[in-house]
Amino acid sequence: MNERFANIQIDEMRNSAIASIAEDFDIEFSSGRRLVYSRVNEQILIYIREYSLSFTPGRLRALRNRIGAIDEALNQRNVSENYNFLYKDHLGAGIYVSVDNNGVDLRRHWYSEERCEIVPAKNGIFLSALEWTSFKLKLSELLTTHPELVDAEECFHIGTMDCRECMPFWTL
């Protein structure tokens, strides 16, 4: 296969991939940071963009279910500055939310066999308290624009170790 033909095929693949992506909600909530609703090949993904972190509707529901606890942790940071993490919880797959004295961190994690622990990866986004407040306002707009997200259910399996959403690092 010659190089010119390969480049044409790659361009055609890009164009067909772009045609299958529909973004009808894309709003900036802080400088350079966006909340985007996207439908890719009939799968709904919600991106929190600076570094692309994607949420399924179920993971977004998990985040929404924890907004009260996140807000409470943000309020506690003003009371006590002795803690590294005031709050941390699993949202689904390898994505965690944590709150420290500086703000809210939404980040993918992975299991380090060398360290025998779950550790944060590079891809994620850190939001100051002000950005978190702005993000929540834009999230409300997203839910108004796409009401099907309101009723999405968080993945939760009691006693099931083979769910990659609930137990992403579990290996049999």
C-alpha positions as CSV (number, residue, x, y, z in Angstrom):
1,M,0.0,0.0,0.0
2,N,1.5,3.3,-0.9
3,E,1.6,6.3,1.4
4,R,-0.8,8.5,-0.5
5,F,-3.5,5.8,-0.5
6,A,-3.0,5.2,3.2
7,N,-3.4,8.9,3.9
8,I,-6.6,9.0,1.9
9,Q,-8.0,6.1,3.9
10,I,-7.1,7.8,7.2
11,D,-8.8,11.0,6.0
12,E,-11.9,9.1,5.0
13,M,-12.0,7.3,8.4
14,R,-11.7,10.7,10.2
15,N,-14.5,12.2,8.1
16,S,-16.8,9.2,8.8
17,A,-16.0,9.3,12.5
18,I,-16.8,13.0,12.6
19,A,-20.1,12.4,10.9
20,S,-21.2,9.9,13.6
21,I,-20.5,12.4,16.4
22,A,-23.2,14.8,17.4
23,E,-22.5,17.6,19.9
24,D,-25.6,19.7,20.6
25,F,-24.6,21.0,24.1
26,D,-21.2,22.6,24.4
27,I,-20.8,25.3,27.0
28,E,-17.8,26.9,28.7
29,F,-18.1,27.0,32.5
30,S,-14.6,28.4,33.1
31,S,-11.8,29.7,30.9
32,G,-10.8,26.9,28.7
33,R,-13.1,24.4,30.4
34,R,-16.2,23.0,28.8
35,L,-19.2,20.8,29.5
36,V,-20.1,18.9,26.4
37,Y,-22.9,16.4,25.6
38,S,-22.0,14.1,22.8
39,R,-23.7,11.2,21.0
40,V,-21.1,8.9,19.4
41,N,-22.6,5.9,17.5
42,E,-25.7,6.0,19.6
43,Q,-23.7,6.1,22.9
44,I,-24.2,9.2,25.1
45,L,-21.1,10.7,26.6
46,I,-20.7,13.8,28.7
47,Y,-17.3,15.3,28.6
48,I,-15.8,17.7,31.1
49,R,-13.1,19.1,28.9
50,E,-9.8,20.5,29.6
51,Y,-8.3,17.1,29.4
52,S,-11.1,14.9,28.1
53,L,-12.8,13.1,30.9
54,S,-15.9,11.3,29.7
55,F,-18.9,10.3,31.7
56,T,-21.7,7.9,30.8
57,P,-25.1,9.0,31.9
58,G,-24.8,6.6,34.9
59,R,-21.4,8.1,35.9
60,L,-22.9,11.6,35.6
61,R,-25.7,10.4,37.9
62,A,-23.1,9.2,40.4
63,L,-21.5,12.6,40.3
64,R,-24.8,14.3,40.8
65,N,-25.6,12.0,43.7
66,R,-22.5,13.2,45.4
67,I,-22.9,16.9,44.9
68,G,-24.2,17.4,48.5
69,A,-21.2,15.6,50.0
70,I,-18.8,17.5,47.7
71,D,-20.3,20.8,48.7
72,E,-20.2,19.9,52.4
73,A,-16.5,18.9,52.1
74,L,-15.8,22.2,50.3
75,N,-17.4,24.0,53.3
76,Q,-15.4,22.0,55.7
77,R,-12.1,23.0,54.1
78,N,-12.6,26.5,55.6
79,V,-13.0,25.0,59.1
80,S,-10.0,22.7,59.1
81,E,-6.9,22.9,57.0
82,N,-5.2,19.9,58.5
83,Y,-6.6,17.3,56.1
84,N,-5.1,16.4,52.7
85,F,-8.4,14.9,51.4
86,L,-11.7,16.0,52.9
87,Y,-13.7,13.7,50.6
88,K,-13.0,11.0,48.1
89,D,-15.5,8.6,46.3
90,H,-15.7,6.3,43.2
91,L,-18.0,7.5,40.4
92,G,-17.7,4.5,38.1
93,A,-15.1,2.8,36.0
94,G,-11.8,4.3,37.1
95,I,-13.1,7.8,37.8
96,Y,-13.0,9.3,41.3
97,V,-14.0,12.6,42.8
98,S,-12.0,14.1,45.6
99,V,-12.0,17.3,47.6
100,D,-9.0,18.8,49.3
101,N,-8.2,22.2,50.7
102,N,-7.9,23.6,47.1
103,G,-11.0,22.4,45.4
104,V,-12.6,19.4,43.5
105,D,-10.6,16.9,41.5
106,L,-12.3,14.6,39.0
107,R,-9.7,12.1,37.8
108,R,-9.3,8.7,36.2
109,H,-7.3,6.3,38.4
110,W,-5.5,3.0,37.7
111,Y,-4.2,0.1,39.7
112,S,-0.4,0.1,40.2
113,E,0.8,-3.5,40.7
114,E,4.2,-2.2,41.7
115,R,2.7,-0.1,44.6
116,C,-0.3,-2.4,45.1
117,E,-2.7,0.5,45.3
118,I,-5.1,2.6,43.2
119,V,-3.3,5.8,42.1
120,P,-4.5,8.9,40.1
121,A,-3.7,9.2,36.4
122,K,-2.8,12.3,34.5
123,N,-6.1,12.6,32.8
124,G,-8.7,14.5,34.9
125,I,-9.6,18.0,35.8
126,F,-9.2,20.1,38.9
127,L,-11.8,22.7,39.7
128,S,-11.5,25.5,42.2
129,A,-14.5,26.1,44.4
130,L,-15.6,29.0,42.1
131,E,-15.2,26.7,39.0
132,W,-17.2,23.9,40.8
133,T,-20.0,26.4,41.4
134,S,-20.0,27.4,37.8
135,F,-19.8,23.8,36.7
136,K,-22.9,22.9,38.7
137,L,-24.9,25.8,37.1
138,K,-23.9,24.5,33.6
139,L,-24.7,21.0,34.6
140,S,-28.3,22.2,35.5
141,E,-28.5,23.7,32.0
142,L,-27.3,20.4,30.5
143,L,-30.0,18.5,32.4
144,T,-32.7,21.0,31.2
145,T,-31.5,20.6,27.6
146,H,-31.3,16.8,27.8
147,P,-33.9,15.6,30.3
148,E,-33.2,11.9,29.5
149,L,-30.1,12.4,31.7
150,V,-32.2,13.2,34.7
151,D,-33.5,9.7,35.1
152,A,-30.2,7.9,34.4
153,E,-29.3,5.3,37.0
154,E,-26.0,4.9,38.7
155,C,-24.4,1.5,38.3
156,F,-24.4,-0.3,41.7
157,H,-24.1,-4.0,42.3
158,I,-24.0,-5.4,45.8
159,G,-21.7,-8.4,46.0
160,T,-20.9,-8.5,42.3
161,M,-17.2,-8.5,41.6
162,D,-17.4,-8.8,37.8
163,C,-18.9,-5.4,37.0
164,R,-16.2,-3.3,35.3
165,E,-18.1,-0.1,36.2
166,C,-18.4,-0.8,39.9
167,M,-15.2,-2.8,40.4
168,P,-12.8,-1.6,37.6
169,F,-9.6,-2.9,39.2
170,W,-10.9,-6.3,40.3
171,T,-9.3,-9.2,38.6
172,L,-10.3,-12.8,39.1
